[in-house]
Amino acid sequence: MSSRFSYTSISDILELQTPIYEFFTKSELIHKYIPSGYKQTSVNNGTNNEVNTYTSQSGNKKKISIRIAYEPLFYMDDNGLITLDVPQDTTQEIFITEMNQSDSNWINSSKAELSPEIYFHGYIRDEYSSELYVAIISEGYDTDLYDYYNNSEYQGYWDKQGDHLTGNDIDIANQLIDLLHKSHNMLKIICFDIKPGNCVINIDTNEVKLIDWDADWCNNYNHMLSSKGDISQTQNISILSQIIMANHFYIGQQSGCGWNIFSDYFSNNLYGKYGEIGDQLEERRPALEYLFCNLKGSSYILMAKHYFRFAKSDTCKYMIKEMLIRCKKLQPSLMGGKKGRRNMSNKNKKRRTRTKRKTRSK
């Protein structure tokens, strides 16, 4: 697979007005970018995209994934011009800004090696209509961490039955800690919705990357920084992202594993990553609480109530306090024993399947 990168921007399409028939169809894109000797091995339906994975039939078993949006982004109007399909609840200017942020997130995350390598980022046309859809072709990975820790097919499921973190678990957690930290320091963005299902892993190498960089949940965080531009604020954003990821693993509704691979990290003072003396979580609690509760435009509270089983009446101060407690716990006591964890896993799978069906049918 050639690593040559191809990218088409929204501005290019609107300004150049390339005839719609010159864009690839899905089958033409596959023919151009999927080498001979690769076979389609899976189709996964996400909230907004379908992901097709192709696997090399040679000994290396390398994978390539094609991610195609369900909804079109452009269409051809009655005058034959390509027009942006702007949602009714926003303006074209705001929508273009968000789409450009999404493009930047995906491309820069690939360049920074935070995500799987991207080979193509652009648009394909529907074979039977005048519509264009976002398509991304990237390096493929074996599975996501939700399935890795909930599916008996994978070793991660069996690791957690021993009621302790293995070397693999700690290695995965450490990679995620580093990836989250780099996404803030290098990309200057914060992603509110990074969860186990948005972390992919190659089983043999234990290598982990982050996916789903769309700007609806991943935004530039400059407005969150203090007027002094204090570097500790960026560190606090990293820590809060790690806290949220730990809560996703611990008890996240529709997304959790019932198994907190970050428990060792939080119980041992963040491994001294942000300082060698004192209790980092306790010392930074006011700053973390401020980020979680007080920032305008923040989606933390909305996300916490949606994913982490908080009541509508719970205050943000209670929520962040409870999330800090959960970070240090290995697993929820309410799940007690192997049977309980397995039942919770099955419930999560059924819930996620129902959610996908509802979303896809819209």
C-alpha positions in Angstrom: 0.0 0.0 0.0 1.5 3.3 -1.0 1.6 5.9 1.7 1.2 8.8 -0.7 -1.5 11.0 0.7 -4.5 12.5 -1.2 -6.6 15.3 0.3 -9.5 17.3 -1.1 -10.8 20.3 0.9 -14.3 21.8 1.1 -12.9 25.0 -0.4 -11.4 23.2 -3.3 -14.8 21.7 -4.2 -16.8 25.0 -3.9 -14.2 27.1 -5.7 -13.1 24.7 -8.5 -16.6 23.3 -9.2 -15.1 20.0 -10.5 -17.9 18.1 -12.5 -19.5 15.6 -10.1 -18.9 12.7 -12.5 -15.1 13.2 -12.1 -15.3 12.1 -8.4 -14.7 8.4 -7.7 -17.6 6.1 -6.8 -17.1 3.7 -3.9 -16.2 0.9 -6.2 -13.8 3.0 -8.2 -12.1 4.2 -4.9 -11.7 0.6 -3.8 -10.2 -0.3 -7.2 -7.7 2.5 -6.9 -6.6 2.3 -3.3 -7.1 -1.3 -2.2 -4.2 -3.5 -3.6 -4.8 -6.8 -5.2 -4.4 -9.6 -2.7 -6.6 -7.8 -0.1 -10.1 -9.2 0.8 -13.0 -7.5 2.5 -13.1 -9.0 6.0 -15.6 -6.8 7.9 -18.3 -4.1 7.7 -19.0 -2.0 10.9 -21.8 0.5 11.2 -21.0 3.5 13.5 -23.2 6.4 14.4 -22.3 8.5 11.4 -20.2 6.2 9.2 -19.8 2.8 7.6 -16.4 1.3 8.0 -15.2 -1.4 5.5 -12.0 -3.3 6.4 -9.9 -5.1 3.9 -7.1 -7.6 4.9 -4.1 -8.8 3.1 -4.2 -12.5 2.3 -0.5 -12.7 2.5 1.4 -13.6 5.7 1.6 -10.0 7.1 -2.3 -9.7 7.4 -2.1 -5.9 7.1 -5.5 -4.1 7.0 -6.9 -1.1 5.2 -10.1 0.6 6.3 -12.5 2.8 4.3 -14.7 5.1 6.3 -17.7 6.5 4.4 -20.3 9.0 5.9 -24.0 8.0 5.8 -25.1 11.6 5.0 -24.0 13.5 1.9 -22.0 16.7 2.4 -22.5 18.1 -1.2 -25.1 17.8 -3.9 -25.5 19.2 -7.4 -28.2 21.8 -7.7 -30.5 22.5 -10.7 -27.9 24.7 -12.3 -25.3 22.0 -12.3 -23.3 23.6 -9.5 -21.9 21.6 -6.5 -23.5 23.0 -3.3 -22.7 22.4 0.3 -25.5 20.6 2.1 -25.7 22.8 5.2 -27.9 21.6 8.2 -30.9 23.9 8.9 -29.7 24.7 12.4 -26.5 26.5 11.4 -25.0 28.8 8.9 -22.7 28.0 5.9 -19.8 29.9 7.5 -20.0 28.1 10.8 -20.5 24.7 9.1 -17.5 25.2 6.8 -15.4 26.2 9.9 -16.5 23.0 11.6 -15.8 20.8 8.6 -12.3 22.4 8.1 -11.6 21.7 11.8 -12.6 18.0 11.2 -10.3 17.8 8.2 -7.4 19.4 10.2 -8.0 17.0 13.1 -7.9 13.9 10.9 -4.9 14.9 8.9 -2.8 16.3 11.7 -3.6 13.3 14.0 -2.3 11.0 11.2 0.9 13.1 10.7 1.5 13.1 14.5 1.0 9.3 14.5 -1.9 9.6 17.0 -4.3 7.9 14.6 -3.9 5.2 12.0 -2.0 6.5 8.9 -4.4 8.1 6.4 -4.0 7.5 2.7 -7.0 9.3 1.3 -9.2 12.1 2.6 -11.8 13.4 0.3 -15.2 12.8 -1.3 -16.9 10.1 -3.4 -20.1 10.3 -5.4 -23.1 8.2 -5.2 -23.6 6.1 -8.3 -27.3 6.8 -8.6 -27.6 10.4 -7.4 -25.8 13.8 -7.6 -24.4 13.6 -4.0 -20.9 13.6 -2.5 -19.9 11.8 0.7 -16.9 12.2 2.9 -14.5 9.2 2.6 -11.3 8.4 4.5 -9.0 5.5 3.7 -6.5 4.6 6.4 -4.4 1.9 7.9 -6.7 -0.7 9.5 -6.4 -2.2 13.0 -7.7 -5.5 14.4 -10.5 -4.2 16.7 -11.4 -1.4 19.1 -10.9 -1.5 22.9 -14.6 -1.9 23.6 -14.7 -5.2 21.8 -11.2 -6.1 23.0 -12.4 -6.0 26.7 -15.9 -7.3 26.1 -15.6 -10.0 23.4 -14.4 -13.5 24.4 -12.7 -13.7 21.1 -9.9 -11.4 22.3 -7.3 -11.8 25.0 -8.4 -8.6 26.7 -11.6 -10.3 27.8 -9.8 -13.0 29.6 -7.1 -10.7 31.1 -9.7 -9.0 33.2 -11.1 -12.3 34.7 -8.1 -12.5 37.0 -9.2 -9.3 38.8 -5.9 -7.6 38.3 -4.2 -5.5 35.6 -1.8 -7.4 33.4 1.3 -6.0 31.7 -0.8 -5.6 28.5 -3.5 -3.6 30.3 -0.9 -1.2 31.8 0.8 -0.9 28.4 -2.5 0.0 26.7 -3.3 2.5 29.4 0.1 4.1 29.2 -0.2 4.4 25.4 -3.6 6.1 25.8 -2.2 8.5 28.4 0.5 9.5 26.0 -1.8 9.8 23.0 -4.2 12.0 24.9 -1.4 14.2 26.2 0.0 14.6 22.6 -3.4 15.4 21.1 -3.5 18.4 23.5 0.1 19.5 23.2 0.7 18.9 19.5 -2.7 19.3 17.9 -4.1 21.9 20.4 -7.5 20.1 20.4 -9.6 18.5 23.1 -11.9 15.5 22.2 -14.9 15.1 24.6 -16.0 11.8 23.1 -12.8 9.6 23.1 -13.9 6.3 24.6 -12.9 2.6 24.3 -14.9 2.3 21.0 -12.8 5.1 19.5 -9.5 3.5 20.4 -8.2 0.8 18.0 -5.6 -1.9 18.7 -3.5 -4.4 16.8 -3.6 -7.6 18.9 -0.1 -9.0 18.1 1.8 -5.8 18.8 -0.5 -4.3 21.4 -0.2 -1.0 19.5 -3.1 1.5 20.2 -4.3 4.5 18.2 -7.2 7.0 18.5 -9.9 7.4 15.8 -13.0 9.6 15.3 -11.6 13.1 15.1 -14.7 14.9 13.8 -15.1 18.4 15.0 -18.5 17.9 16.5 -16.7 16.5 19.6 -13.0 17.5 18.9 -12.4 21.2 19.0 -9.6 23.7 19.4 -9.2 24.5 23.1 -7.5 27.9 23.0 -10.6 29.5 24.5 -10.1 27.2 27.5 -6.6 28.5 28.3 -6.1 31.1 30.9 -5.1 34.6 29.8 -1.5 33.9 30.9 -1.4 30.8 28.7 -0.2 28.8 31.7 1.2 25.4 30.6 -0.4 23.8 33.6 -3.8 24.5 32.1 -2.9 22.2 29.1 -1.7 19.6 31.6 -5.0 19.8 33.5 -6.9 19.3 30.2 -4.8 16.2 29.6 -5.6 14.9 33.1 -9.3 15.6 32.8 -9.3 13.7 29.4 -7.6 10.8 31.2 -10.2 10.9 34.0 -13.0 10.8 31.4 -11.4 7.9 29.6 -11.0 6.0 32.9 -14.7 6.6 33.6 -15.6 5.3 30.1 -13.7 2.1 30.8 -15.1 1.8 34.4 -18.8 2.3 33.9 -19.5 4.2 30.7 -23.1 3.5 29.5 -23.0 2.1 25.9 -19.3 2.4 25.9 -17.8 0.9 29.1 -15.8 -2.3 29.8 -16.5 -2.7 33.5 -12.7 -2.7 33.9 -10.6 0.4 34.5 -7.2 -0.1 33.0 -6.2 3.3 34.4 -6.7 2.4 38.1 -3.0 1.7 38.6 -2.0 5.0 37.0 -4.4 7.1 39.1 -3.7 5.2 42.3 0.0 5.9 41.9 -0.1 9.7 41.5 -0.2 9.7 37.7 3.2 8.0 37.7 4.7 11.4 38.5 4.0 12.6 34.9 3.0 16.1 36.0 5.1 16.4 39.2 7.1 14.3 41.7 5.8 15.6 45.0 2.3 15.5 46.5 -1.1 14.1 45.3 -1.5 15.5 41.8 -5.3 14.7 41.7 -6.0 16.4 45.0 -3.7 19.4 44.3 -5.3 19.9 40.9 -8.9 19.3 42.0 -10.0 23.0 41.9 -8.6 23.4 38.4 -10.1 20.2 37.2 -13.4 21.2 38.7 -13.3 24.5 37.0 -12.6 22.9 33.6 -15.4 20.5 34.1 -18.0 22.9 35.5 -17.4 26.5 34.5 -16.2 26.7 31.0 -18.6 28.1 28.4 -19.1 25.9 25.4 -17.9 22.8 27.3 -19.6 19.5 26.7 -18.2 17.7 29.8 -21.4 17.9 31.9 -23.6 16.8 29.0 -21.3 13.9 28.2 -21.0 12.8 31.8 -24.7 12.6 32.2 -25.1 10.8 28.9 -22.4 8.2 29.5 -21.7 7.9 33.2 -25.1 7.2 34.8 -25.5 10.4 36.7 -29.0 11.7 37.6 -30.3 15.0 36.2 -30.3 16.4 39.7 -26.6 15.7 40.3 -24.5 18.8 40.4 -21.3 19.1 38.4 -19.2 19.3 41.6 -20.7 15.9 42.7 -20.1 14.4 39.3 -16.4 15.4 39.1 -15.9 14.2 42.7 -17.4 10.8 41.9 -15.4 10.5 38.6 -12.2 11.1 40.6 -13.1 8.3 43.0 -13.9 5.9 40.1 -10.6 6.6 38.5 -8.7 4.7 41.2 -11.0 1.7 41.2 -10.3 -1.3 39.2 -13.9 -2.3 38.6 -17.4 -1.5 39.8 -18.4 -3.5 42.9 -22.0 -3.7 41.6 -20.8 -6.1 38.9 -19.2 -8.5 41.5 -17.7 -11.7 40.1 -17.1 -13.1 36.6 -20.7 -13.8 36.0 -21.7 -10.2 36.8 -19.0 -8.8 34.5 -20.0 -11.1 31.7 -23.7 -10.2 32.0 -22.8 -6.5 32.0 -20.7 -7.0 28.9 -23.6 -8.7 27.1 -26.0 -5.9 28.2 -23.6 -3.3 26.8 -23.4 -5.2 23.5 -27.2 -5.4 23.1 -27.6 -1.7 24.0 -25.0 -0.7 21.5 -26.5 -2.9 18.8 -29.9 -1.3 19.4 -28.4 2.2 19.2 -26.8 1.5 15.9 -30.0 0.1 14.4 -32.0 3.2 15.5 -29.3 5.6 14.2 -29.0 3.7 10.9 -32.7 3.7 10.3 -33.1 7.4 10.5 
